[in-house]
């Protein structure tokens, strides 16, 4: 597993850049989107039918697929362990971008290394 240095600032743009570096592979990005959408669906269903215990499944759906993507696809450590709120907001941003057809792609970790999707 590779470990990327965490951001040294609270800058949203710097975190977003780091987030994209840690989500380099398209499959991992889609695993995050699927988990996030599943958690949103669970929220809607729980509120609609008033089964509040279903809300306990939200983190399982969201983090479960995302963390599998990091372990099996990216082979890195999820940023959500160290930056839970920033990562959650970045997951939401990624989801909204991806479902609107605007895949943010990847940010290469260094100029010499080609994308893993290539």
C-alpha positions, -999 to +999 in steps of 0.1 A: +000+000+000+012+034-008+009+062+017+004+098+004+014+126+026-017+144+041-024+180+032-004+205+052-032+230+050-070+232+053-072+245+018-102+229+001-085+230-033-053+213-020-074+186-003-094+181-035-061+176-054-049+151-029-083+134-030-081+130-068-045+116-065-058+089-041-087+081-064-066+078-096-084+047-110-118+051-126-131+018-110-123+032-076-141+065-083-172+045-095-171+023-064-172+056-043-201+069-063-220+037-060-215+036-022-224+072-018-256+068-039-265+037-019-262+056+013-284+084-001-310+059-011-309+043+024-315+078+039-344+085+016-360+051+023-355+053+060-371+087+062-399+077+038-409+046+057-398+059+091-375+030+099-348+049+116-326+019+123-319+018+086-298+049+090-272+027+107-266+011+072-256+043+056-219+042+067-217+005+058-229+012+023-209+043+018-176+034+034-178-003+026-175+001-012-151+031-009-127+012+014-129-019-008-119+004-037-089+016-018-078-018-007-084-038-038-081-012-066-059+017-056-039-002-029-037+028-007-051+040+027-084+059+026-082+096+035-114+092+054-095+076+083-075+108+089-098+134+073-134+121+078-154+153+071-132+166+042-134+131+027-171+129+030-176+163+013-151+153-014-171+120-019-203+140-024-185+164-048-171+134-068-205+118-069-223+149-082-196+154-108-196+117-120-234+114-122-235+147-142-211+132-167-180+152-155-155+126-144-127+147-128-102+121-141-070+117-123-042+139-111-009+123-117+012+118-086+043+129-105+050+140-141+069+109-150+043+083-140+015+075-165-020+070-153-030+036-140-060+036-163-038+038-194 
